[in-house]
Amino acid sequence: MDRVGVITQSPDASGAERQGQVVFIVQGKPREPEGIVKVTKATREDALQAANDFLNQGMPFVTIVADGRVYTVEEFALTIINGED
């Protein structure tokens, strides 16, 4: 199981609040001034893949919000290599 990225509260299908959903926020800043692109992912591996996709699209600044921190892609990859879940 992944450690806490960002804990959110969201309604389930019945409208009741669910607590404790873990999400990882991946942010990419393009060279053009149109602003930051953000996506959320449920696992570390998916977040790392999304970050790599942003880098492959030419976004020079990519970060991942997880574990109460803001990581560079390289720092975040080390959390997977070092077995932080």
HUNORHU-V887692 format. One record per residue. RES is the residue in one letter. OMEGA is omega in whole degrees, 0 to 359 (none if undefined). Layout:
BEGIN
res:RES omega:OMEGA
res:RES omega:OMEGA
END
This chain:
BEGIN
res:M omega:180
res:D omega:173
res:R omega:185
res:V omega:169
res:G omega:173
res:V omega:179
res:I omega:181
res:T omega:170
res:Q omega:179
res:S omega:180
res:P omega:174
res:D omega:184
res:A omega:181
res:S omega:181
res:G omega:179
res:A omega:179
res:E omega:172
res:R omega:178
res:Q omega:174
res:G omega:177
res:Q omega:182
res:V omega:174
res:V omega:176
res:F omega:182
res:I omega:179
res:V omega:183
res:Q omega:177
res:G omega:178
res:K omega:178
res:P omega:178
res:R omega:179
res:E omega:185
res:P omega:182
res:E omega:172
res:G omega:184
res:I omega:175
res:V omega:181
res:K omega:171
res:V omega:175
res:T omega:180
res:K omega:185
res:A omega:181
res:T omega:177
res:R omega:182
res:E omega:178
res:D omega:178
res:A omega:179
res:L omega:178
res:Q omega:178
res:A omega:178
res:A omega:177
res:N omega:177
res:D omega:177
res:F omega:179
res:L omega:180
res:N omega:176
res:Q omega:177
res:G omega:178
res:M omega:185
res:P omega:183
res:F omega:180
res:V omega:178
res:T omega:178
res:I omega:177
res:V omega:181
res:A omega:175
res:D omega:181
res:G omega:182
res:R omega:170
res:V omega:183
res:Y omega:163
res:T omega:179
res:V omega:181
res:E omega:179
res:E omega:181
res:F omega:178
res:A omega:179
res:L omega:177
res:T omega:178
res:I omega:179
res:I omega:182
res:N omega:173
res:G omega:177
res:E omega:174
res:D omega:none
END
